[in-house]
Amino acid sequence: MAKGSLYPFKIRVREPELIKVYKLLSTRRAVKIPDQPTSVKLSRKLSPIRQDIFIGPDTKYKYKSYISLPPELDLEMVKCGSAYDFIFKPIVF
């Protein structure tokens, strides 16, 4: 993972179902995605340059998708009115 200009990366989320998934992701680091339309919305929010954040199926259970963060990334959330800003940052030791 290249840490230079890619991070910190900020996205603004207004959809309630995406806010729930990102809130859980910030605390658990891996979250089950509830349904297919939510999975597509998550992919579109992260798709252009975020290849290190895993979004895909679980190999044990066929029809469940997951999103997870690699060990070197952290996710912070900041409330901005009715929306939330989610900031992906590298963990600095």
C-alpha positions as CSV (number, residue, x, y, z in Angstrom):
1,M,0.0,0.0,0.0
2,A,1.4,3.4,-1.0
3,K,1.0,5.9,1.8
4,G,2.1,9.1,0.1
5,S,-0.6,11.1,-1.6
6,L,-3.4,8.5,-1.3
7,Y,-4.1,9.1,2.4
8,P,-5.8,10.6,4.3
9,F,-8.8,10.0,2.1
10,K,-12.2,11.5,3.0
11,I,-15.6,10.6,1.8
12,R,-18.9,12.2,2.7
13,V,-21.9,9.9,3.2
14,R,-25.5,10.9,3.4
15,E,-27.3,7.6,2.9
16,P,-28.4,6.0,6.2
17,E,-27.7,2.4,5.2
18,L,-24.1,3.3,4.2
19,I,-23.6,5.4,7.4
20,K,-24.5,2.3,9.5
21,V,-22.0,0.1,7.6
22,Y,-19.2,2.7,7.8
23,K,-19.8,3.2,11.6
24,L,-19.5,-0.5,12.2
25,L,-16.4,-0.6,10.0
26,S,-14.7,2.1,12.1
27,T,-15.1,0.0,15.2
28,R,-15.0,-3.7,14.0
29,R,-12.6,-3.4,11.0
30,A,-14.7,-6.0,9.1
31,V,-18.4,-5.8,8.4
32,K,-21.0,-7.9,6.6
33,I,-22.8,-5.9,3.9
34,P,-26.6,-6.3,4.3
35,D,-27.6,-6.6,0.6
36,Q,-26.5,-6.2,-3.0
37,P,-27.6,-2.5,-3.6
38,T,-25.6,-1.4,-0.5
39,S,-22.6,-3.3,-1.8
40,V,-22.8,-1.5,-5.1
41,K,-23.1,1.9,-3.4
42,L,-20.0,1.1,-1.2
43,S,-18.0,0.0,-4.2
44,R,-18.9,3.2,-6.1
45,K,-17.8,5.4,-3.2
46,L,-14.4,3.7,-3.0
47,S,-13.8,2.5,-6.5
48,P,-11.5,5.0,-8.3
49,I,-8.3,4.5,-6.3
50,R,-9.1,2.3,-3.2
51,Q,-7.9,-1.1,-4.1
52,D,-6.4,-1.9,-0.7
53,I,-9.9,-1.9,1.0
54,F,-11.4,-5.4,0.6
55,I,-15.0,-5.6,-0.7
56,G,-16.0,-9.0,-1.8
57,P,-17.6,-12.4,-1.0
58,D,-16.7,-14.6,1.9
59,T,-15.2,-17.9,0.7
60,K,-17.0,-20.0,3.3
61,Y,-20.6,-18.6,2.9
62,K,-21.6,-18.1,-0.8
63,Y,-24.0,-15.2,-0.8
64,K,-22.5,-12.8,1.8
65,S,-20.3,-9.9,1.0
66,Y,-17.9,-8.2,3.4
67,I,-15.9,-5.0,3.6
68,S,-12.7,-4.9,5.6
69,L,-9.8,-2.6,6.3
70,P,-6.2,-3.8,6.1
71,P,-4.2,-3.7,9.4
72,E,-2.3,-0.5,8.4
73,L,-5.4,1.7,7.9
74,D,-7.7,3.4,10.4
75,L,-11.2,4.9,9.8
76,E,-12.4,8.0,11.6
77,M,-15.9,9.5,11.5
78,V,-16.9,13.2,11.9
79,K,-20.5,14.3,11.9
80,C,-21.3,17.2,9.5
81,G,-24.9,18.2,9.9
82,S,-27.0,15.3,8.6
83,A,-24.1,13.7,6.8
84,Y,-20.9,12.0,8.1
85,D,-17.3,12.4,6.9
86,F,-15.4,9.2,7.0
87,I,-11.6,9.6,6.9
88,F,-9.3,6.7,6.0
89,K,-5.8,7.3,7.5
90,P,-2.7,5.2,7.8
91,I,-1.9,4.0,11.4
92,V,1.3,5.7,12.5
93,F,3.4,3.9,15.2
